[in-house]
Amino acid sequence: MVADTRTARHGRGGRRRARRARRGRIRVLAALAVPAALICVVVIVAPRWAGGDESRAATARTPSPTPSPRTARSPKPSAKPTPKPTPKPTRKPSAESTRVPASGPGTFTTAAGDGREGRYAYRVEVEDGSGVDPDEAAARIAGILAAPRGWAQGGARSFHRVASGPAGLVVKIATAATTDRICGRGGMNTHGEVNCRVYETVMVNLKRWQTGSPEFDGPLDGYRALIINHEVGHWLGHGHETCPGKGRPAPAMMQQIYGLKGCVANAWPYDEKGAYLGGPSVP
């Protein structure tokens, strides 16, 4: 009888030990599953970086730009500033005739503010040693932003350039190496050739700014306008578009570097009458 009791006790004890072992294995598996789930969540919610007019990277949906607060606007000058002459149109040079440095120090000089008031504040910065004058480049960019066929749309939007303080948009003209480095922080490979947009920062590849693109059928000033209009369009919340029909103007939000698909090269978001030159959205 004693032997039978001991055997029963051993049997019950074995079953308890087996149950404890199973519970231990379940806890280990659950502990391993939690980090894996967290990794999946990080991948899903990690911010995506927006692609430029020549980058195939996906464009992130960014918040609409917030108008500059009155306190951040440039103070009104005591005397009316002397207007700078409008830069003359620039012919499209060949890459061979233009020496463009491939790399630079990674430091930037900021263009002067324009002393104006506007809804959106922006800043222009040029990499040191690039050979581009910051104020001249800023004047060209200002002309693009204020053009009737540009995003200003005859006064519907207004921009003012600041040299310091809050700016919701920053345009940087940089060498290929610096552009690659800054764009690469978001996982984008610009291959030393193309532009990108990193949230509020537009990175303009110096080579593209100085020589244009062999795929764009037009003058250098036209290609510069396309760079700015395309990236500012993303900043304003527009996604990529494609050709609306053979012989029609290519949308400024089209990645024209990859072919016009029957459209005609165009750098501007609006026509002379103020109609938007759009096309079907690209997923």
C-alpha positions as CSV (number, residue, x, y, z in Angstrom):
1,M,0.0,0.0,0.0
2,V,2.8,2.4,0.8
3,A,4.5,1.6,-2.4
4,D,1.3,2.3,-4.3
5,T,1.0,5.7,-2.5
6,R,4.6,6.7,-3.4
7,T,4.1,5.7,-7.0
8,A,0.9,7.9,-7.2
9,R,2.8,10.8,-5.6
10,H,5.7,10.4,-8.1
11,G,3.2,10.3,-10.9
12,R,1.4,13.5,-9.8
13,G,4.8,15.2,-9.2
14,G,5.9,14.3,-12.7
15,R,2.7,15.7,-14.2
16,R,3.2,18.9,-12.3
17,R,6.8,19.2,-13.4
18,A,5.7,18.7,-17.0
19,R,3.0,21.4,-16.7
20,R,5.6,23.8,-15.3
21,A,8.0,23.0,-18.1
22,R,5.2,23.7,-20.7
23,R,4.4,27.0,-19.0
24,G,8.1,28.0,-19.1
25,R,8.3,27.3,-22.8
26,I,5.2,29.4,-23.4
27,R,6.7,32.3,-21.5
28,V,10.0,32.1,-23.5
29,L,8.1,32.1,-26.8
30,A,6.0,35.1,-25.7
31,A,9.1,37.0,-24.7
32,L,10.7,36.4,-28.1
33,A,7.5,37.4,-29.9
34,V,7.3,40.9,-28.2
35,P,10.6,42.2,-29.7
36,A,9.7,40.9,-33.1
37,A,6.4,42.7,-33.0
38,L,8.1,45.9,-31.9
39,I,10.5,45.6,-34.8
40,C,7.6,45.3,-37.2
41,V,5.9,48.4,-35.7
42,V,9.1,50.4,-36.0
43,V,9.4,49.5,-39.7
44,I,5.8,50.5,-40.3
45,V,5.7,53.8,-38.5
46,A,9.2,55.0,-39.4
47,P,9.1,58.3,-41.3
48,R,9.7,58.1,-45.0
49,W,11.7,60.6,-46.9
50,A,10.4,62.3,-49.9
51,G,11.9,61.8,-53.4
52,G,12.8,64.6,-55.7
53,D,12.1,65.3,-59.4
54,E,14.7,62.7,-60.4
55,S,14.4,60.2,-57.6
56,R,12.3,57.1,-57.8
57,A,12.0,57.0,-54.0
58,A,8.4,57.2,-52.7
59,T,7.1,60.6,-51.7
60,A,6.0,60.9,-48.1
61,R,2.8,62.7,-47.2
62,T,4.0,65.7,-45.3
63,P,1.9,68.2,-43.3
64,S,0.8,71.3,-45.2
65,P,3.2,74.2,-44.6
66,T,2.3,76.5,-41.8
67,P,2.3,80.2,-42.6
68,S,5.0,82.2,-41.0
69,P,3.9,83.9,-37.7
70,R,4.0,87.6,-37.7
71,T,6.8,87.6,-35.1
72,A,9.0,85.6,-37.5
73,R,8.6,87.9,-40.5
74,S,11.5,90.0,-41.5
75,P,11.2,93.5,-40.1
76,K,10.3,96.3,-42.5
77,P,13.3,98.2,-43.6
78,S,13.5,101.8,-42.6
79,A,14.4,102.8,-46.2
80,K,13.2,101.1,-49.4
81,P,16.0,98.7,-50.5
82,T,17.6,99.1,-53.8
83,P,16.1,96.4,-56.0
84,K,18.7,94.0,-57.5
85,P,18.6,93.5,-61.2
86,T,16.8,90.4,-62.4
87,P,19.3,87.8,-63.4
88,K,19.7,87.4,-67.1
89,P,18.5,84.1,-68.7
90,T,21.2,81.5,-68.7
91,R,21.9,79.3,-71.7
92,K,22.2,75.6,-71.0
93,P,25.9,74.8,-70.9
94,S,27.4,71.4,-71.6
95,A,29.0,69.4,-68.7
96,E,32.3,69.5,-70.5
97,S,32.4,73.4,-70.7
98,T,31.4,73.8,-67.0
99,R,33.7,72.7,-64.3
100,V,31.6,71.7,-61.4
101,P,33.3,70.5,-58.1
102,A,32.1,67.0,-57.1
103,S,32.6,67.6,-53.4
104,G,32.8,70.4,-50.9
105,P,33.3,71.1,-47.2
106,G,29.7,70.6,-46.3
107,T,29.4,74.1,-44.9
108,F,26.9,76.6,-46.3
109,T,26.5,80.4,-46.7
110,T,23.0,81.8,-46.3
111,A,21.7,84.3,-48.8
112,A,20.5,87.7,-47.5
113,G,16.8,88.2,-46.7
114,D,14.7,90.1,-49.2
115,G,13.0,92.4,-46.6
116,R,9.6,91.5,-47.8
117,E,6.5,90.1,-46.1
118,G,4.8,87.0,-47.3
119,R,2.8,84.0,-46.2
120,Y,5.7,81.5,-46.3
121,A,9.2,82.1,-45.1
122,Y,12.1,80.3,-46.8
123,R,15.8,80.3,-46.7
124,V,18.5,79.8,-49.5
125,E,21.8,78.3,-48.6
126,V,24.8,77.5,-51.0
127,E,27.7,75.2,-50.2
128,D,31.0,77.0,-49.8
129,G,33.4,76.5,-52.6
130,S,30.7,75.6,-55.1
131,G,31.3,78.7,-57.3
132,V,27.7,79.8,-56.9
133,D,26.9,83.2,-55.5
134,P,24.3,82.7,-52.8
135,D,22.5,86.1,-53.4
136,E,22.4,85.5,-57.2
137,A,21.0,82.0,-56.7
138,A,18.5,83.4,-54.2
139,A,17.4,86.0,-56.7
140,R,16.7,83.3,-59.4
141,I,14.8,81.2,-56.9
142,A,12.7,84.3,-55.8
143,G,11.9,84.9,-59.4
144,I,10.7,81.3,-59.8
145,L,8.6,81.4,-56.7
146,A,7.0,84.8,-57.6
147,A,6.4,84.0,-61.3
148,P,2.7,84.3,-62.4
149,R,2.9,80.7,-63.7
150,G,4.6,79.5,-60.6
151,W,3.1,78.5,-57.2
152,A,2.4,82.2,-56.4
153,Q,-0.3,81.9,-59.0
154,G,-0.8,85.6,-59.4
155,G,-0.8,86.4,-55.7
156,A,-2.6,83.3,-54.4
157,R,0.6,82.5,-52.4
158,S,3.4,84.7,-51.3
159,F,6.9,83.8,-50.2
160,H,9.5,85.9,-48.4
161,R,13.2,85.0,-47.9
162,V,14.8,85.2,-44.5
163,A,18.5,85.0,-43.5
164,S,17.8,83.8,-40.0
165,G,14.9,82.8,-37.8
166,P,12.1,80.3,-38.5
167,A,11.8,79.1,-42.1
168,G,9.4,76.3,-43.2
169,L,11.3,75.8,-46.4
170,V,15.1,75.6,-47.0
171,V,16.7,75.4,-50.4
172,K,20.3,74.1,-50.4
173,I,22.5,74.1,-53.4
174,A,25.3,71.6,-52.8
175,T,27.9,69.5,-54.5
176,A,27.1,65.9,-55.5
177,A,28.9,64.4,-52.5
178,T,27.1,66.6,-50.0
179,T,23.8,66.1,-51.7
180,D,24.3,62.3,-51.5
181,R,25.3,62.5,-47.9
182,I,22.3,64.5,-46.8
183,C,19.8,62.7,-48.9
184,G,21.3,59.4,-47.8
185,R,20.4,60.1,-44.2
186,G,16.9,59.2,-45.2
187,G,17.9,56.0,-47.1
188,M,17.9,57.7,-50.5
189,N,20.6,57.1,-53.1
190,T,21.0,60.1,-55.4
191,H,24.0,58.5,-57.2
192,G,25.8,61.9,-57.4
193,E,23.4,63.0,-60.1
194,V,20.0,64.0,-58.8
195,N,18.1,66.1,-56.4
196,C,15.9,65.2,-53.4
197,R,13.7,66.7,-50.8
198,V,14.1,65.9,-47.1
199,Y,10.9,67.2,-45.4
200,E,11.4,71.0,-45.3
201,T,14.8,70.9,-47.0
202,V,15.2,70.8,-50.8
203,M,18.6,69.5,-51.9
204,V,19.6,70.8,-55.3
205,N,22.6,68.9,-56.9
206,L,25.1,71.5,-58.0
207,K,25.7,69.6,-61.2
208,R,22.0,69.9,-62.1
209,W,21.9,73.6,-61.2
210,Q,24.9,74.4,-63.3
211,T,24.4,72.2,-66.3
212,G,20.7,71.2,-66.4
213,S,19.6,67.8,-67.4
214,P,20.2,66.1,-70.8
215,E,16.6,64.8,-70.6
216,F,15.0,68.2,-70.3
217,D,14.4,69.9,-73.6
218,G,14.8,73.5,-72.8
219,P,17.1,76.2,-71.5
220,L,19.0,76.0,-68.2
221,D,16.6,78.6,-66.5
222,G,13.7,76.4,-67.5
223,Y,15.3,73.3,-65.8
224,R,16.1,75.3,-62.7
225,A,12.4,76.4,-62.6
226,L,11.4,72.8,-62.9
227,I,13.6,71.7,-59.9
228,I,12.2,74.4,-57.7
229,N,8.6,74.1,-58.8
230,H,8.6,70.3,-58.5
231,E,10.1,70.2,-55.0
232,V,8.1,73.2,-53.7
233,G,5.0,71.4,-55.1
234,H,5.8,68.4,-52.9
235,W,6.3,70.8,-50.0
236,L,2.8,72.2,-50.6
237,G,1.3,68.7,-50.6
238,H,1.3,67.7,-54.3
239,G,2.2,64.2,-55.3
240,H,3.7,62.9,-58.5
241,E,1.6,63.1,-61.7
242,T,2.0,61.7,-65.2
243,C,1.3,62.9,-68.8
244,P,-2.3,63.9,-69.3
245,G,-2.2,63.3,-73.1
246,K,0.0,63.4,-76.2
247,G,1.2,66.9,-77.1
248,R,0.1,68.5,-73.9
249,P,2.4,70.2,-71.4
250,A,4.0,67.8,-68.9
251,P,3.0,68.5,-65.3
252,A,5.6,70.2,-63.2
253,M,4.9,67.3,-60.7
254,M,5.8,64.8,-63.3
255,Q,9.2,63.0,-63.1
256,Q,10.2,64.3,-66.5
257,I,13.7,62.9,-66.2
258,Y,12.3,59.5,-66.9
259,G,10.6,60.4,-70.2
260,L,7.8,62.7,-71.2
261,K,5.4,59.8,-72.4
262,G,4.2,62.0,-75.3
263,C,3.9,65.3,-73.4
264,V,5.9,68.4,-74.1
265,A,8.6,69.5,-71.5
266,N,7.2,72.1,-69.1
267,A,8.6,73.7,-65.9
268,W,5.5,75.5,-64.6
269,P,2.5,74.3,-62.6
270,Y,0.1,76.8,-64.3
271,D,-0.5,78.2,-67.8
272,E,-0.8,81.8,-68.8
273,K,-4.5,81.9,-67.9
274,G,-4.0,80.5,-64.4
275,A,-5.2,77.0,-65.2
276,Y,-3.4,74.1,-63.4
277,L,-1.3,72.0,-65.7
278,G,-1.9,68.6,-64.0
279,G,-2.2,65.0,-64.9
280,P,-3.3,61.7,-63.5
281,S,-1.8,60.9,-60.1
282,V,0.9,58.4,-59.8
283,P,0.4,56.0,-56.8
